[in-house]
């Protein structure tokens, strides 16, 4: 069975954050992707609390929420009365069992594939970064080229984590 991608991968990737040493997604972002209200998503989670232990889902602190909004230039989200919940990769996977629509299942499959790709990319770059760090320490002060390559690698990894703007030819009338 071949599924059509519902949402561009770049959109999903832009909604993955790194907090408490793990990749997470906000309840409001997930509800947007699934096409349900945040309140509905959170109600389903509450009805199935035993499926969402702390390592699957947790509520942000005031400080974490403020930092996240500041770092990602998010609007103040004034209508929000409670601090958001975030879901780890396992929590997102568990959501497919409580949100039983075809769209939720398709979006979940797509999110799981993206988490896997991100993990593979991180492992590849982490190994390279560790090797460069060892080389950098070995020749410290002797060769500025190693330092320059190390800085470029760090910049490359940082840029790769930021979603790119679409480029290319646009026909008349397209935005």
C-alpha positions as semicolon CSV with decimal commas, in nm:
position;residue;x (nm);y (nm);z (nm)
1;X;0,000;0,000;0,000
2;X;0,151;0,334;-0,097
3;X;0,049;0,631;0,111
4;X;0,058;0,985;-0,017
5;X;0,250;1,227;0,200
6;X;-0,009;1,441;0,367
7;X;0,228;1,709;0,492
8;X;0,569;1,811;0,356
9;X;0,850;1,661;0,566
10;X;0,997;2,009;0,619
11;X;0,678;2,118;0,797
12;X;0,692;1,819;1,031
13;X;1,066;1,866;1,096
14;X;1,012;2,232;1,185
15;X;0,776;2,118;1,463
16;X;1,030;1,894;1,637
17;X;1,213;2,053;1,929
18;X;1,493;1,935;2,154
19;X;1,409;1,956;2,526
20;X;1,525;1,764;2,832
21;X;1,773;1,577;2,612
22;X;1,511;1,438;2,374
23;X;1,322;1,529;2,059
24;X;0,963;1,633;2,132
25;X;0,658;1,778;1,961
26;X;0,406;2,023;2,110
27;X;0,046;1,914;2,162
28;X;-0,076;2,211;1,955
29;X;0,156;2,128;1,664
30;X;0,048;1,764;1,668
31;X;-0,319;1,856;1,681
32;X;-0,265;2,086;1,382
33;X;-0,096;1,804;1,188
34;X;-0,373;1,558;1,280
35;X;-0,648;1,806;1,198
36;X;-0,805;1,806;1,547
37;X;-0,833;2,071;1,817
38;X;-0,561;2,071;2,083
39;X;-0,829;2,030;2,347
40;X;-0,958;1,714;2,175
41;X;-0,608;1,566;2,152
42;X;-0,544;1,637;2,521
43;X;-0,885;1,493;2,619
44;X;-0,802;1,168;2,442
45;X;-0,468;1,156;2,620
46;X;-0,634;1,215;2,959
47;X;-0,884;0,937;2,892
48;X;-0,589;0,706;2,826
49;X;-0,345;0,836;3,090
50;X;-0,193;0,495;3,157
51;X;-0,064;0,486;2,796
52;X;0,140;0,807;2,845
53;X;0,405;0,774;3,118
54;X;0,644;1,065;3,184
55;X;0,896;0,942;2,929
56;X;0,625;0,954;2,658
57;X;0,473;1,291;2,746
58;X;0,529;1,575;2,993
59;X;0,406;1,926;3,058
60;X;0,647;2,214;3,002
61;X;0,748;2,441;3,288
62;X;0,696;2,818;3,263
63;X;1,067;2,863;3,197
64;X;1,080;2,596;2,925
65;X;0,775;2,742;2,753
66;X;0,918;3,096;2,766
67;X;1,253;2,976;2,628
68;X;1,086;2,780;2,349
69;X;0,875;3,077;2,243
70;X;1,177;3,310;2,250
71;X;1,411;3,075;2,061
72;X;1,161;2,991;1,790
73;X;0,999;3,334;1,756
74;X;0,660;3,189;1,839
75;X;0,366;3,418;1,897
76;X;0,261;3,469;2,258
77;X;-0,032;3,231;2,210
78;X;-0,243;3,442;2,443
79;X;-0,544;3,209;2,420
80;X;-0,358;2,929;2,591
81;X;-0,459;2,888;2,956
82;X;-0,240;2,591;3,047
83;X;0,121;2,512;2,978
84;X;0,156;2,285;2,673
85;X;0,224;1,916;2,682
86;X;0,500;1,775;2,467
87;X;0,526;1,423;2,330
88;X;0,845;1,226;2,282
89;X;0,886;0,991;1,987
90;X;0,722;0,710;2,186
91;X;0,440;0,941;2,292
92;X;0,372;1,039;1,932
93;X;0,363;0,670;1,842
94;X;0,116;0,603;2,124
95;X;-0,109;0,885;1,998
96;X;-0,196;0,673;1,696
97;X;-0,371;0,430;1,929
98;X;-0,592;0,696;2,088
99;X;-0,658;0,910;1,778
100;X;-0,808;0,653;1,550
101;X;-0,866;0,846;1,228
102;X;-0,707;0,753;0,895
103;X;-0,537;1,095;0,880
104;X;-0,389;1,054;1,231
105;X;-0,249;0,713;1,138
106;X;-0,099;0,841;0,810
107;X;0,054;1,146;0,981
108;X;0,192;0,924;1,258
109;X;0,361;0,697;1,006
110;X;0,517;1,001;0,842
111;X;0,636;1,142;1,177
112;X;0,791;0,807;1,276
113;X;0,981;0,793;0,947
114;X;1,111;1,146;1,004
115;X;1,222;1,065;1,360
116;X;1,412;0,766;1,220
117;X;1,580;0,978;0,950
118;X;1,678;1,240;1,209
119;X;1,829;0,975;1,435
120;X;2,031;0,831;1,145
121;X;2,155;1,176;1,041
122;X;2,249;1,264;1,398
123;X;2,449;0,943;1,441
124;X;2,636;0,998;1,114
125;X;2,728;1,356;1,199
126;X;2,804;1,277;1,560
127;X;3,067;1,019;1,458
128;X;3,224;1,267;1,216
129;X;3,217;1,543;1,476
130;X;3,384;1,318;1,737
131;X;3,661;1,228;1,490
132;X;3,714;1,594;1,404
133;X;3,722;1,687;1,773
134;X;3,993;1,426;1,837
135;X;4,196;1,549;1,539
136;X;4,148;1,909;1,651
137;X;4,285;1,831;1,998
138;X;4,575;1,637;1,849
139;X;4,697;1,923;1,626
140;X;4,574;2,214;1,838
141;X;4,774;2,524;1,753
142;X;4,967;2,347;1,477
143;X;4,722;2,358;1,188
144;X;4,453;2,623;1,148
145;X;4,293;2,426;0,864
146;X;4,169;2,159;1,106
147;X;4,007;2,429;1,322
148;X;3,847;2,581;1,012
149;X;3,709;2,242;0,895
150;X;3,575;2,175;1,246
151;X;3,393;2,511;1,251
152;X;3,247;2,446;0,904
153;X;3,124;2,104;1,017
154;X;2,955;2,256;1,322
155;X;2,794;2,520;1,101
156;X;2,683;2,253;0,851
157;X;2,519;2,047;1,125
158;X;2,343;2,356;1,262
159;X;2,222;2,460;0,914
160;X;2,101;2,107;0,837
161;X;1,875;2,117;1,143
162;X;1,709;2,437;1,021
163;X;1,436;2,393;0,760
164;X;1,519;2,541;0,420
165;X;1,305;2,778;0,219
166;X;1,174;2,638;-0,107
167;X;1,352;2,765;-0,416
168;X;1,288;2,730;-0,783
169;X;1,088;2,849;-1,074
170;X;0,737;2,976;-1,013
171;X;0,474;3,007;-1,281
172;X;0,263;3,317;-1,316
173;X;-0,004;3,332;-1,049
174;X;0,186;3,100;-0,809
175;X;0,305;3,225;-0,475
